[in-house]
C-alpha cells in the first residue's frame, strides 16, 4: 500500500467537507454499528484464534462494549456538535462568546493486540463522530482480528474516509513518517515514546494510552472474600493481558493469610482446579510474551500456580508471596496472570510505596475506611481506578479514561472521545452598534479608572 498516497487522498477528501455534516457523521456511525452486528460471528472467531477468548468474554469485553459506546455517542452527538455559549466579560460588552468544535482533519489510530477489536473501534468512533478522516493501524500480533477489522471498515467506508493499514514495524514506521493532524496510540511505554518523538517532528498532538504497574491495596477493614473475588476477576480477565489489570497486591500484614485463602478459592471457582485444562481460559498472545512472563515467576515464592504450557501458551493463575520491591516481577508491567504479594503494617506505608514509583494507569483500593479512601484519592496520582472493585471504571462511556505521567496522556470514551478528536475554537462575536472607547489610546485618567473597574 502506498501510505503517502493514502494520506494525501484522505486529506483531499476531508477538504471537500463531506465528513462535516451531522447527518454524515450519524450515517457513518450507523453503518459501522450494522457492520459490527453483521460480523459478530467473525469477530468472535478471530478473537478465539488470536487469543483463545471465549464467546462470552469476547462479547463482554470487546463487541458489547463497542456497541454500547456507539449507542452512547450516537445519542449525544447532536448536542456535542452545537456551539457552546460562554459568558462574556463586562469589559467586552456588547458581544457574544462561544466555542466551536472542529475536527482535526486526518488522524492516525494505532491499536494494540490485547483487546484488538475494542481498542481499535472505540477511538475510531470518537474520530468519526468528530468529523475526521482516519487511518487505522491494528497490531500485527492479532492478525485474525486485524483482517476482520479491515473487512468491516472497507465495507463501511471508502478508503479516503477510513482505511486500514495492516503489517508490522515497516508499516508503523511508514505511517509515522507522514504528517497526520492527530495521533492516538495505545500500547507500551517504549513504543509510546517513539510515537511521541516522531509526532514532534510535525508538531502533531498525541494521545498516549500506555500502562504501568497498577497497584491493588487491601486494608484490614476490607470485606476480604468479596475483595478477593473482584480482584481475581480483574487480574485474570484476558489472562492478565489488560492495561489496567491489578499488577501487584499491597495488603495489610494482619489479613494477608486469610485473604490468600479467599484468593485461591475464587481462582478455582472461576477457572477450575487447573486453568490449563479450561478451554475458555485465554492464552498468552505469542511465545515471546509467554516466555517473558514465565521468566518473572520465582519458583521459591509460588504459593499457587506457577506452571505454563508452551504448546497452548497458557500460564496458570500464579500468586507469589513474600515478594520484595527488588524482585524481577516488580521491575516491569507483568501483563500476565501473575500476582506478586507485598505487605504493609500501616496504610501510610502503602501510600508512600505507590507515590515512590511511576504514576500508574489504575489504582484499586479495598477499604471501608473513608479516611483511607480520601488518602488515596487526594494524595496519590494515577490515571483512574475503583474503590472496592477492579477495572470496571473503564467500562462506561460516561467517564473519561486515560493515564497520567508514564501511564499516558490524554483520555477518551464518550464525550471525551469527541473532544479528543476535535479542536475547540474560541470565538467572540462583537456587536457593531456600539464601540466602547476605553480600550483605545490615548489612555486618559478616566479610561484608566474604568479599566481598573472592569479588570480586577
KOLGU-124962 format. One line per 4 residues: for each residue x, y, z of C-alpha. Coordinates in nm, 3 decimals. Layout:
REM residues N
X:Y:Z ~ ...
This chain:
REM residues 456
0.000:0.000:0.000 ~ 0.120:0.349:-0.087 ~ 0.076:0.509:0.255 ~ 0.171:0.859:0.142
-0.087:0.844:-0.136 ~ -0.348:0.722:0.113 ~ -0.288:1.013:0.350 ~ -0.297:1.257:0.058
-0.629:1.112:-0.060 ~ -0.776:1.137:0.289 ~ -0.669:1.498:0.321 ~ -0.826:1.582:-0.013
-1.150:1.409:0.090 ~ -1.157:1.589:0.424 ~ -1.113:1.921:0.245 ~ -1.433:1.858:0.048
-1.628:1.891:0.374 ~ -1.807:1.559:0.320 ~ -1.738:1.439:0.677 ~ -1.863:1.755:0.848
-2.247:1.748:0.842 ~ -2.412:1.594:1.146 ~ -2.616:1.372:0.912 ~ -2.296:1.233:0.756
-2.145:1.153:1.095 ~ -2.461:0.983:1.215 ~ -2.486:0.779:0.897 ~ -2.123:0.671:0.930
-2.175:0.556:1.288 ~ -2.491:0.369:1.191 ~ -2.312:0.189:0.907 ~ -2.038:0.090:1.150
-2.291:-0.040:1.402 ~ -2.473:-0.250:1.143 ~ -2.146:-0.395:1.011 ~ -2.025:-0.493:1.358
-2.351:-0.671:1.433 ~ -2.341:-0.847:1.096 ~ -1.983:-0.963:1.156 ~ -2.018:-1.057:1.523
-1.952:-1.424:1.449 ~ -1.638:-1.337:1.251 ~ -1.511:-1.112:1.532 ~ -1.568:-1.383:1.793
-1.392:-1.644:1.580 ~ -1.096:-1.411:1.521 ~ -1.060:-1.334:1.893 ~ -1.063:-1.707:1.965
-0.795:-1.765:1.702 ~ -0.566:-1.487:1.820 ~ -0.612:-1.514:2.199 ~ -0.841:-1.811:2.272
-1.110:-1.575:2.403 ~ -1.444:-1.737:2.475 ~ -1.760:-1.606:2.306 ~ -1.888:-1.466:2.638
-1.564:-1.281:2.717 ~ -1.539:-1.160:2.357 ~ -1.884:-1.004:2.373 ~ -1.847:-0.863:2.725
-1.507:-0.705:2.672 ~ -1.494:-0.629:2.300 ~ -1.811:-0.639:2.089 ~ -2.061:-0.542:2.359
-1.854:-0.253:2.491 ~ -1.802:-0.124:2.137 ~ -2.174:-0.135:2.062 ~ -2.250:0.041:2.392
-2.003:0.318:2.305 ~ -2.159:0.353:1.960 ~ -2.506:0.384:2.111 ~ -2.396:0.644:2.364
-2.213:0.858:2.110 ~ -2.497:0.842:1.858 ~ -2.749:0.956:2.123 ~ -2.546:1.256:2.232
-2.370:1.362:1.913 ~ -2.615:1.636:1.814 ~ -2.562:1.817:2.143 ~ -2.185:1.783:2.127
-2.163:1.938:1.780 ~ -2.354:2.251:1.878 ~ -2.168:2.572:1.954 ~ -2.122:2.615:2.330
-2.208:2.956:2.471 ~ -1.994:3.120:2.739 ~ -2.041:3.432:2.949 ~ -1.880:3.746:2.809
-1.679:3.973:3.044 ~ -1.822:4.318:3.105 ~ -1.508:4.471:2.953 ~ -1.602:4.317:2.615
-1.963:4.434:2.613 ~ -2.154:4.413:2.382 ~ -2.053:4.072:2.244 ~ -2.136:3.703:2.235
-1.875:3.443:2.336 ~ -1.888:3.082:2.221 ~ -1.673:2.785:2.125 ~ -1.686:2.581:1.807
-1.568:2.219:1.782 ~ -1.395:2.135:1.456 ~ -1.232:1.805:1.351 ~ -0.856:1.793:1.338
-0.862:1.651:0.985 ~ -0.669:1.333:0.908 ~ -0.592:1.123:1.215 ~ -0.399:0.804:1.286
-0.514:0.537:1.534 ~ -0.257:0.274:1.635 ~ -0.412:-0.005:1.841 ~ -0.273:-0.297:2.046
-0.326:-0.673:2.042 ~ -0.469:-0.742:2.389 ~ -0.820:-0.610:2.317 ~ -0.764:-0.578:1.944
-1.122:-0.507:1.839 ~ -1.245:-0.275:2.113 ~ -0.924:-0.072:2.139 ~ -0.939:-0.007:1.766
-1.307:0.069:1.738 ~ -1.363:0.288:2.045 ~ -1.116:0.562:1.944 ~ -1.236:0.528:1.583
-1.591:0.601:1.698 ~ -1.470:0.927:1.852 ~ -1.272:1.020:1.543 ~ -1.569:0.963:1.311
-1.812:1.139:1.545 ~ -1.584:1.444:1.548 ~ -1.582:1.451:1.164 ~ -1.230:1.331:1.085
-1.083:1.105:0.821 ~ -0.891:0.820:0.978 ~ -0.615:0.570:0.912 ~ -0.629:0.267:1.140
-0.325:0.053:1.217 ~ -0.414:-0.266:1.410 ~ -0.147:-0.476:1.577 ~ 0.038:-0.740:1.377
0.020:-0.968:1.685 ~ -0.355:-1.017:1.633 ~ -0.372:-1.088:1.258 ~ -0.713:-1.257:1.252
-0.883:-0.965:1.424 ~ -0.693:-0.719:1.202 ~ -0.831:-0.894:0.895 ~ -1.188:-0.873:1.028
-1.142:-0.503:1.110 ~ -1.017:-0.447:0.755 ~ -1.322:-0.624:0.611 ~ -1.568:-0.434:0.832
-1.422:-0.091:0.766 ~ -1.375:-0.145:0.393 ~ -1.744:-0.238:0.369 ~ -1.850:0.073:0.564
-1.625:0.345:0.428 ~ -1.432:0.446:0.119 ~ -1.057:0.439:0.194 ~ -1.034:0.816:0.163
-1.262:0.838:0.469 ~ -1.146:0.540:0.681 ~ -0.871:0.298:0.583 ~ -0.689:0.009:0.749
-0.315:-0.043:0.712 ~ -0.202:-0.391:0.814 ~ 0.153:-0.505:0.877 ~ 0.431:-0.469:1.131
0.721:-0.238:1.207 ~ 0.783:-0.129:0.849 ~ 0.425:-0.009:0.812 ~ 0.436:0.159:1.155
0.747:0.350:1.055 ~ 0.599:0.450:0.720 ~ 0.286:0.580:0.891 ~ 0.486:0.780:1.145
0.680:0.940:0.859 ~ 0.355:1.104:0.743 ~ 0.208:1.427:0.870 ~ -0.116:1.348:1.049
-0.325:1.606:1.228 ~ -0.365:1.385:1.537 ~ -0.224:1.051:1.654 ~ -0.398:0.822:1.900
-0.173:0.541:2.026 ~ -0.249:0.254:2.263 ~ 0.038:0.028:2.365 ~ 0.357:0.007:2.566
0.566:0.285:2.711 ~ 0.870:0.229:2.489 ~ 0.675:0.247:2.164 ~ 0.472:0.536:2.305
0.791:0.737:2.346 ~ 0.883:0.662:1.985 ~ 0.539:0.769:1.863 ~ 0.560:1.095:2.057
0.911:1.162:1.930 ~ 0.809:1.107:1.569 ~ 0.493:1.315:1.610 ~ 0.700:1.602:1.747
0.871:1.641:1.410 ~ 0.540:1.762:1.267 ~ 0.413:1.919:1.592 ~ 0.132:1.664:1.579
-0.071:1.635:1.902 ~ -0.099:1.287:2.051 ~ -0.299:1.082:2.294 ~ -0.096:0.803:2.453
-0.280:0.521:2.629 ~ 0.002:0.326:2.793 ~ 0.012:0.117:3.110 ~ 0.229:0.055:3.411
0.222:-0.132:3.739 ~ -0.127:-0.070:3.873 ~ -0.148:-0.149:4.247 ~ -0.430:-0.314:4.437
-0.435:-0.213:4.805 ~ -0.632:-0.414:5.061 ~ -0.650:-0.282:5.417 ~ -0.772:-0.453:5.733
-1.126:-0.309:5.700 ~ -1.194:-0.459:5.358 ~ -1.455:-0.728:5.302 ~ -1.190:-0.984:5.222
-1.396:-1.251:5.047 ~ -1.562:-1.001:4.812 ~ -1.231:-0.822:4.755 ~ -1.065:-1.148:4.655
-1.349:-1.233:4.416 ~ -1.329:-0.896:4.243 ~ -0.951:-0.899:4.233 ~ -0.949:-1.239:4.062
-1.193:-1.105:3.802 ~ -0.981:-0.800:3.724 ~ -0.647:-0.977:3.735 ~ -0.730:-1.283:3.526
-0.962:-1.128:3.266 ~ -0.788:-1.182:2.932 ~ -0.523:-1.380:3.125 ~ -0.392:-1.061:3.281
-0.323:-0.905:2.941 ~ -0.511:-0.588:3.033 ~ -0.351:-0.245:3.063 ~ -0.547:-0.173:3.382
-0.513:-0.519:3.537 ~ -0.408:-0.516:3.905 ~ -0.035:-0.565:3.869 ~ 0.056:-0.630:4.233
-0.116:-0.664:4.568 ~ -0.030:-0.449:4.869 ~ -0.209:-0.596:5.171 ~ -0.214:-0.535:5.545
0.005:-0.798:5.705 ~ -0.263:-0.893:5.960 ~ -0.515:-1.008:5.697 ~ -0.281:-1.148:5.433
-0.318:-1.519:5.508 ~ -0.696:-1.502:5.529 ~ -0.708:-1.305:5.204 ~ -0.483:-1.552:5.021
-0.716:-1.835:5.120 ~ -1.009:-1.644:4.966 ~ -0.799:-1.567:4.659 ~ -0.720:-1.934:4.598
-1.086:-2.026:4.645 ~ -1.208:-1.774:4.388 ~ -0.941:-1.862:4.132 ~ -1.060:-2.223:4.148
-1.425:-2.117:4.137 ~ -1.378:-1.902:3.828 ~ -1.123:-2.105:3.632 ~ -1.126:-2.457:3.776
-0.873:-2.660:3.968 ~ -0.622:-2.618:3.686 ~ -0.685:-2.333:3.443 ~ -0.461:-2.504:3.187
-0.747:-2.751:3.134 ~ -1.008:-2.474:3.096 ~ -1.099:-2.434:2.729 ~ -1.223:-2.079:2.791
-0.903:-1.960:2.962 ~ -0.726:-1.703:2.746 ~ -0.370:-1.776:2.634 ~ -0.067:-1.552:2.604
-0.059:-1.382:2.267 ~ 0.267:-1.541:2.148 ~ 0.571:-1.739:2.256 ~ 0.782:-1.433:2.331
0.531:-1.298:2.581 ~ 0.478:-1.647:2.726 ~ 0.849:-1.685:2.794 ~ 0.879:-1.330:2.930
0.601:-1.382:3.186 ~ 0.726:-1.729:3.283 ~ 1.066:-1.570:3.344 ~ 0.912:-1.340:3.606
0.794:-1.634:3.820 ~ 1.028:-1.717:4.110 ~ 0.953:-2.083:4.198 ~ 1.065:-2.027:4.557
0.787:-1.771:4.607 ~ 0.500:-1.950:4.435 ~ 0.205:-2.023:4.664 ~ -0.037:-2.101:4.381
0.010:-2.200:4.019 ~ 0.346:-2.133:3.859 ~ 0.325:-2.371:3.562 ~ 0.283:-2.294:3.194
0.213:-2.498:2.881 ~ 0.430:-2.394:2.589 ~ 0.213:-2.586:2.342 ~ -0.101:-2.390:2.430
0.078:-2.073:2.551 ~ -0.131:-2.082:2.870 ~ 0.005:-1.991:3.213 ~ -0.165:-2.091:3.536
-0.301:-1.817:3.761 ~ 0.002:-1.764:3.981 ~ 0.039:-1.600:4.321 ~ 0.385:-1.505:4.451
0.420:-1.439:4.825 ~ 0.697:-1.267:5.023 ~ 0.788:-1.058:4.720 ~ 1.034:-0.771:4.764
1.037:-0.448:4.562 ~ 1.369:-0.556:4.412 ~ 1.237:-0.881:4.261 ~ 1.225:-0.901:3.879
0.846:-0.929:3.886 ~ 0.832:-0.579:4.036 ~ 1.055:-0.419:3.772 ~ 0.815:-0.421:3.477
0.446:-0.440:3.395 ~ 0.359:-0.808:3.415 ~ 0.080:-0.825:3.156 ~ 0.004:-1.183:3.250
-0.167:-1.397:3.517 ~ 0.097:-1.348:3.788 ~ 0.016:-1.163:4.111 ~ 0.302:-1.058:4.342
0.202:-1.002:4.705 ~ 0.366:-0.741:4.929 ~ 0.260:-0.639:5.279 ~ 0.240:-0.327:5.494
0.177:-0.259:5.861 ~ 0.039:0.094:5.832 ~ -0.166:0.234:5.543 ~ 0.072:0.528:5.504
0.343:0.277:5.405 ~ 0.124:0.163:5.115 ~ 0.057:0.519:5.001 ~ 0.428:0.603:5.019
0.514:0.287:4.823 ~ 0.280:0.388:4.538 ~ 0.395:0.751:4.535 ~ 0.761:0.650:4.516
0.703:0.480:4.180 ~ 0.594:0.599:3.833 ~ 0.231:0.703:3.832 ~ 0.018:0.402:3.734
-0.266:0.383:3.486 ~ -0.501:0.249:3.755 ~ -0.524:0.204:4.130 ~ -0.764:-0.019:4.321
-0.838:0.023:4.689 ~ -1.038:-0.219:4.901 ~ -1.127:-0.043:5.224 ~ -1.434:0.062:5.420
-1.242:0.338:5.597 ~ -1.339:0.675:5.447 ~ -1.018:0.840:5.567 ~ -0.814:0.575:5.387
-1.022:0.626:5.075 ~ -0.958:1.001:5.089 ~ -0.585:0.942:5.141 ~ -0.554:0.755:4.812
-0.798:0.974:4.620 ~ -0.633:1.303:4.717 ~ -0.269:1.215:4.786 ~ -0.173:0.958:4.522
-0.163:1.017:4.147 ~ -0.296:0.760:3.899 ~ -0.497:0.757:3.580 ~ -0.822:0.626:3.727
-0.947:0.336:3.931 ~ -1.201:0.187:4.167 ~ -1.281:0.174:4.535 ~ -1.384:-0.179:4.635
-1.366:-0.317:4.281 ~ -1.128:-0.354:3.987 ~ -1.114:-0.238:3.621 ~ -1.484:-0.151:3.579
-1.412:0.223:3.571 ~ -1.318:0.188:3.203 ~ -1.645:0.013:3.113 ~ -1.856:0.328:3.087
-1.895:0.596:2.824 ~ -1.982:0.849:3.094 ~ -1.632:0.863:3.244 ~ -1.312:0.964:3.064
-1.038:0.705:3.060 ~ -0.666:0.777:3.039 ~ -0.331:0.781:3.212 ~ -0.101:1.031:3.376
0.277:1.062:3.363 ~ 0.439:0.739:3.243 ~ 0.099:0.573:3.208 ~ -0.011:0.807:2.933
-0.156:1.143:2.838 ~ -0.499:1.243:2.720 ~ -0.822:1.049:2.764 ~ -1.124:0.921:2.574
-1.465:0.746:2.597 ~ -1.797:0.914:2.527 ~ -1.786:1.294:2.522 ~ -1.415:1.287:2.595
-1.352:1.094:2.271 ~ -1.536:1.359:2.072 ~ -1.336:1.633:2.242 ~ -1.007:1.445:2.198
-1.050:1.432:1.821 ~ -1.176:1.792:1.799 ~ -1.007:2.129:1.814 ~ -1.204:2.383:2.018
-1.209:2.730:1.865 ~ -1.289:3.022:2.095 ~ -1.488:3.298:1.929 ~ -1.601:3.644:2.039
-1.864:3.790:1.809 ~ -1.861:4.163:1.873 ~ -2.160:4.386:1.813 ~ -2.122:4.675:1.571
-2.391:4.906:1.709 ~ -2.165:5.022:1.994 ~ -1.789:5.059:2.036 ~ -1.670:5.145:2.386
-1.370:5.380:2.365 ~ -1.199:5.272:2.687 ~ -0.952:5.031:2.520 ~ -0.826:5.279:2.263
-0.532:5.519:2.308 ~ -0.477:5.781:2.431 ~ -0.529:5.642:2.782 ~ -0.672:5.921:2.992
-0.716:5.914:3.372 ~ -1.086:5.835:3.320 ~ -1.004:5.543:3.093 ~ -0.753:5.411:3.343
-1.015:5.432:3.617 ~ -1.266:5.244:3.402 ~ -1.009:4.977:3.312 ~ -0.945:4.915:3.681
-1.319:4.891:3.735 ~ -1.362:4.631:3.459 ~ -1.041:4.430:3.515 ~ -0.996:4.330:3.875
